[in-house]
Each structure stands twice: as C-alpha cells, then as structure tokens.
Amino acid sequence: MDWAALKWSGSNREGSRGRAGSRSGRGFTLVEILVALTIVAIALMASLRAVGSLAQSAGDMRGRTLAQWSAENRLSQIRVQHEYPAVGRRTYDCSQGDLSMVCQEDVFGTPNPNFRRVEIQVFEATGGPGGLGNAGTSGRLARLVGFATTLR
C-alpha cells in the first residue's frame, strides 16, 4: 500500500486537515516568526556593540602609539644633539598626525652630576582656553623616562 499517495489523496478519514488542532505543516506560525526575529535582533545588537567596542579600542591604541612616538622622538633628539637639558619643567606642542597632543618634559638632577633624568609625559590637547597649560587634565596617553648625560 502506498502511504504517501493515501495521505495526499484526501482519503484520510479525519479530513484533509488531519487531526483536530494539528498544524497543516505548510509554514510557521506568527509566534514562531516573532521568536525567531527576537533572537536575530538580540544577536545583531550584541554584534554591533562588539564592533563599536573594537572601533573605540583601535582609536585609543592609535592615539597611544602616536603619543609614545612623540615621547621617543624627544628622547632621541636629546641623545642625537647631545643636549644636557636644564632641571625643571617644560611644556610644548608635540602633535602627531591629526591628533593634537601636549608633551610635558620634567628634568631631574641625579646623584651623579653628569646625568639628568628626563621624564616625558604626553597628554591629549584639551583645546580649551588654557592651551598648553592644561597638560594633565585630560588623561595621560604615554610616559617615557630616559637619561641625558654630559659624557660622549
């Protein structure tokens, strides 16, 4: 006996719709579609949040890399030009690329009079009315410590 032919031929005693209360099997109900859409929407929101977080992290890493380069540039300049900077604090613009930054250079004496400790901190420029005087108010991006010497 061919059960498939019997089932689709309409000779089913319970009628062409099958048992009472059963689905015809031809599609999804509205509730199933809404549940599926809710699951997809939650997954998309989570992925958008992750992508946004990655983009923010990439921007922060770029800023910190440029700040580190600015500090390294100043220490290299001191070494190459055989500078022996005066003790004290100096603040100057050290922008890199399209990122406005402010460098703060602190020079300290050491027990050995032939050496000076040079500490360079890089901050994001605030763009406020204080300009370079606001170094330190908007979070340090990089800090580098090196030494200058009178020895050659």
C-alpha positions as a Markdown table, in Angstrom:
| # | Residue | x | y | z |
|---|---|---|---|---|
| 1 | Met | 0.0 | 0.0 | 0.0 |
| 2 | Asp | 1.3 | 3.5 | -0.9 |
| 3 | Trp | 1.0 | 5.6 | 2.2 |
| 4 | Ala | 2.2 | 8.8 | 0.6 |
| 5 | Ala | -0.5 | 8.5 | -2.1 |
| 6 | Leu | -3.1 | 7.7 | 0.5 |
| 7 | Lys | -2.1 | 10.7 | 2.7 |
| 8 | Trp | -2.2 | 13.3 | -0.1 |
| 9 | Ser | -5.2 | 11.8 | -2.0 |
| 10 | Gly | -7.6 | 13.2 | 0.6 |
| 11 | Ser | -8.9 | 9.7 | 1.5 |
| 12 | Asn | -8.0 | 10.4 | 5.1 |
| 13 | Arg | -10.9 | 9.6 | 7.4 |
| 14 | Glu | -10.1 | 12.6 | 9.6 |
| 15 | Gly | -10.4 | 15.1 | 6.8 |
| 16 | Ser | -7.9 | 16.8 | 4.7 |
| 17 | Arg | -6.6 | 18.9 | 7.6 |
| 18 | Gly | -5.6 | 15.9 | 9.7 |
| 19 | Arg | -6.5 | 15.6 | 13.4 |
| 20 | Ala | -8.3 | 18.5 | 15.1 |
| 21 | Gly | -5.9 | 21.1 | 16.4 |
| 22 | Ser | -2.8 | 20.0 | 14.4 |
| 23 | Arg | -1.0 | 22.3 | 12.0 |
| 24 | Ser | -1.0 | 21.7 | 8.3 |
| 25 | Gly | 2.8 | 21.8 | 8.1 |
| 26 | Arg | 2.9 | 24.3 | 5.3 |
| 27 | Gly | 4.6 | 27.3 | 7.2 |
| 28 | Phe | 5.4 | 28.9 | 10.5 |
| 29 | Thr | 3.0 | 30.4 | 12.9 |
| 30 | Leu | 3.2 | 34.1 | 13.8 |
| 31 | Val | 4.6 | 33.4 | 17.2 |
| 32 | Glu | 7.4 | 31.3 | 15.8 |
| 33 | Ile | 8.4 | 34.1 | 13.4 |
| 34 | Leu | 8.3 | 36.7 | 16.2 |
| 35 | Val | 10.5 | 34.5 | 18.4 |
| 36 | Ala | 13.0 | 34.0 | 15.6 |
| 37 | Leu | 13.1 | 37.7 | 14.8 |
| 38 | Thr | 13.7 | 38.5 | 18.5 |
| 39 | Ile | 16.6 | 36.1 | 18.6 |
| 40 | Val | 18.1 | 37.6 | 15.5 |
| 41 | Ala | 17.6 | 41.2 | 16.8 |
| 42 | Ile | 19.4 | 40.3 | 20.1 |
| 43 | Ala | 22.3 | 38.7 | 18.2 |
| 44 | Leu | 22.6 | 41.8 | 15.9 |
| 45 | Met | 22.6 | 44.2 | 18.9 |
| 46 | Ala | 25.4 | 42.2 | 20.6 |
| 47 | Ser | 27.5 | 42.1 | 17.4 |
| 48 | Leu | 27.0 | 45.9 | 16.9 |
| 49 | Arg | 28.1 | 46.5 | 20.4 |
| 50 | Ala | 31.2 | 44.4 | 19.9 |
| 51 | Val | 32.1 | 46.2 | 16.6 |
| 52 | Gly | 31.7 | 49.5 | 18.3 |
| 53 | Ser | 33.9 | 48.5 | 21.2 |
| 54 | Leu | 36.6 | 47.3 | 18.7 |
| 55 | Ala | 36.5 | 50.6 | 16.8 |
| 56 | Gln | 36.9 | 52.5 | 20.0 |
| 57 | Ser | 39.8 | 50.3 | 21.1 |
| 58 | Ala | 41.5 | 50.8 | 17.7 |
| 59 | Gly | 41.2 | 54.6 | 18.0 |
| 60 | Asp | 42.6 | 54.6 | 21.6 |
| 61 | Met | 45.5 | 52.3 | 20.5 |
| 62 | Arg | 46.3 | 54.6 | 17.6 |
| 63 | Gly | 46.4 | 57.7 | 20.0 |
| 64 | Arg | 48.6 | 55.9 | 22.5 |
| 65 | Thr | 51.0 | 54.8 | 19.7 |
| 66 | Leu | 51.4 | 58.3 | 18.3 |
| 67 | Ala | 51.9 | 59.6 | 21.9 |
| 68 | Gln | 54.6 | 57.1 | 22.5 |
| 69 | Trp | 56.3 | 58.1 | 19.3 |
| 70 | Ser | 56.2 | 61.7 | 20.3 |
| 71 | Ala | 58.0 | 60.9 | 23.6 |
| 72 | Glu | 60.5 | 58.7 | 21.9 |
| 73 | Asn | 61.2 | 61.5 | 19.3 |
| 74 | Arg | 62.1 | 63.9 | 22.1 |
| 75 | Leu | 64.4 | 61.5 | 23.9 |
| 76 | Ser | 66.1 | 60.7 | 20.6 |
| 77 | Gln | 66.5 | 64.4 | 19.9 |
| 78 | Ile | 68.2 | 64.8 | 23.3 |
| 79 | Arg | 70.6 | 61.9 | 22.6 |
| 80 | Val | 71.4 | 62.9 | 19.0 |
| 81 | Gln | 72.0 | 66.5 | 19.7 |
| 82 | His | 73.9 | 65.8 | 22.9 |
| 83 | Glu | 71.6 | 68.1 | 24.9 |
| 84 | Tyr | 72.0 | 68.4 | 28.6 |
| 85 | Pro | 68.6 | 70.0 | 29.5 |
| 86 | Ala | 68.2 | 72.3 | 32.4 |
| 87 | Val | 66.5 | 71.0 | 35.5 |
| 88 | Gly | 62.8 | 71.9 | 35.5 |
| 89 | Arg | 59.6 | 71.5 | 33.6 |
| 90 | Arg | 58.9 | 72.4 | 30.0 |
| 91 | Thr | 55.6 | 72.0 | 28.2 |
| 92 | Tyr | 55.3 | 72.1 | 24.4 |
| 93 | Asp | 53.1 | 71.0 | 21.5 |
| 94 | Cys | 54.0 | 67.6 | 20.1 |
| 95 | Ser | 51.1 | 66.8 | 17.8 |
| 96 | Gln | 51.4 | 63.7 | 15.6 |
| 97 | Gly | 49.2 | 63.2 | 12.5 |
| 98 | Asp | 45.8 | 64.6 | 13.1 |
| 99 | Leu | 46.0 | 64.1 | 16.9 |
| 100 | Ser | 46.7 | 67.3 | 18.9 |
| 101 | Met | 49.0 | 66.4 | 21.9 |
| 102 | Val | 50.9 | 68.3 | 24.5 |
| 103 | Cys | 54.2 | 67.0 | 25.9 |
| 104 | Gln | 55.4 | 67.7 | 29.4 |
| 105 | Glu | 59.1 | 67.3 | 29.9 |
| 106 | Asp | 60.4 | 67.1 | 33.5 |
| 107 | Val | 64.1 | 67.1 | 34.1 |
| 108 | Phe | 65.5 | 66.0 | 37.4 |
| 109 | Gly | 69.0 | 66.0 | 38.8 |
| 110 | Thr | 70.6 | 62.8 | 39.9 |
| 111 | Pro | 73.3 | 62.0 | 42.5 |
| 112 | Asn | 75.8 | 61.8 | 39.6 |
| 113 | Pro | 76.3 | 65.4 | 38.3 |
| 114 | Asn | 77.0 | 64.0 | 34.8 |
| 115 | Phe | 73.5 | 62.6 | 34.4 |
| 116 | Arg | 70.0 | 64.0 | 34.4 |
| 117 | Arg | 66.7 | 62.1 | 34.4 |
| 118 | Val | 64.3 | 63.1 | 31.7 |
| 119 | Glu | 60.6 | 62.2 | 32.1 |
| 120 | Ile | 58.3 | 62.9 | 29.2 |
| 121 | Gln | 54.6 | 62.6 | 29.5 |
| 122 | Val | 52.2 | 63.1 | 26.6 |
| 123 | Phe | 48.6 | 64.3 | 27.0 |
| 124 | Glu | 45.8 | 64.8 | 24.6 |
| 125 | Ala | 45.4 | 68.5 | 24.0 |
| 126 | Thr | 42.3 | 69.8 | 25.6 |
| 127 | Gly | 41.7 | 72.6 | 23.1 |
| 128 | Gly | 40.4 | 74.8 | 25.9 |
| 129 | Pro | 41.4 | 78.4 | 26.7 |
| 130 | Gly | 44.4 | 77.2 | 28.8 |
| 131 | Gly | 46.1 | 75.5 | 25.8 |
| 132 | Leu | 49.4 | 74.1 | 26.8 |
| 133 | Gly | 49.0 | 74.9 | 30.4 |
| 134 | Asn | 46.3 | 72.3 | 30.8 |
| 135 | Ala | 48.6 | 69.3 | 30.4 |
| 136 | Gly | 47.5 | 66.6 | 32.7 |
| 137 | Thr | 43.8 | 67.5 | 32.8 |
| 138 | Ser | 42.7 | 65.1 | 30.0 |
| 139 | Gly | 44.5 | 61.9 | 30.8 |
| 140 | Arg | 48.0 | 60.8 | 30.0 |
| 141 | Leu | 48.5 | 58.9 | 26.8 |
| 142 | Ala | 52.2 | 58.0 | 27.3 |
| 143 | Arg | 55.0 | 58.3 | 29.7 |
| 144 | Leu | 58.7 | 57.7 | 28.9 |
| 145 | Val | 61.8 | 58.1 | 31.1 |
| 146 | Gly | 65.3 | 58.4 | 29.9 |
| 147 | Phe | 68.6 | 59.9 | 30.8 |
| 148 | Ala | 70.8 | 62.7 | 29.4 |
| 149 | Thr | 74.5 | 62.9 | 30.0 |
| 150 | Thr | 77.4 | 65.2 | 29.5 |
| 151 | Leu | 79.5 | 62.1 | 28.6 |
| 152 | Arg | 80.0 | 61.4 | 24.9 |
